[in-house]
Amino acid sequence: DAGVIQSPRHEVTEMGQEVTLRCKPISGHDYLFWYRQTMMRGLELLIYFNNNVPIDDSGMPEDRFSAKMPNASFSTLKIQPSEPRDSAVYFCASSFYRDFSGNTIYFGEGSWLTVV
Amino acid sequence: EDQVTQSPEALRLQEGESSSLNCSYTVSGLRGLFWYRQDPGKGPEFLFTLYSAGEEKEKERLKATLTKKESFLHITAPKPEDSATYLCAVQAGDSSYKLIFGSGTRLLVRP
């Protein structure tokens, strides 16, 4: 299995630009998560989907952030406009329902975002 | 508010020197406590899930234990390849699938 695939792996952009991060979950998984990791705040859940439907977006920091999941094999996280404080590693993760067990959550390699 | 605190922030060990990492938590109804390993430039990799106080899980040189307020990750006779950041996460007792992560312990094992 290819695992969770994220792109781009690295992105450097200027403040004010739009950033789109992409994720392909593991085939057959019905949950998809977007996390952000920083030195200051660690790993934070931004939003998660179940069967392509957003379930909890309470972690999305501002209206500048949006996420979509148009189908079971693709999701995007968009930041518009981007700001330097958005610099972080963004992880996508996927899982399949099994008693809500954390051991079924598989993470991608992350997208390293730097906003200058 | 649900919270996870890990200590120490960083730990340096000599190869073969056993030690323990701590994860303290406050959560409204624990559904599960999870340990992940994260290597530089990689995503977190699942290690263990613990569900109730007194439970223990082992994998190679690692053993995770759980009490009502904290969990320990014991590392026995570590090797340099055990060097990584170890993350603890809890899942609360509501219906959410949300995992709350600690800030991690950076472990360095010197040969």
Interface residues (C-beta under 8 A of the other chain):
Chain A: V4 Y31 F33 G42 L43 E44 L45 Y48 N50 I55 D56 F91 A93 S95 F100 S101 G102 N103 I105 Y106 F107 G108 E109 G110
Chain B: R31 G32 F34 G41 K42 G43 P44 E45 F46 F48 T49 L87 A89 Q91 S96 Y97 K98 L99 I100 F101 G102 S103 G104
